[in-house]
Amino acid sequence: MKQHADGFASSSKSPPKETREMSNQEFIARINALIPAPNEEANRNLLDFGNSLWLRLKEDLYNTFSSISRHFTPDTLQGVYDLSGIANEGMLP
């Protein structure tokens, strides 16, 4: 710890990084840029799911699709997206 002239000590560590929730528009834009053939209904269903549970779920969903895109073919990414985005019949609860 570093001692200041006023007698108070401060840590050299930076303050915790402030996190913010991914906006709906940002989520849709990121998904549209990532998925080979996005569609409005699937995006809406994923967004509804992402908003239904907790604040960071949209970011988690996007990161999941991003990871799939890095490790699998575009066809696989599209298949997972298509299966996940079907309300009441897809892979999402």
Disulfide bonds with the S-S distance in Angstrom:
none
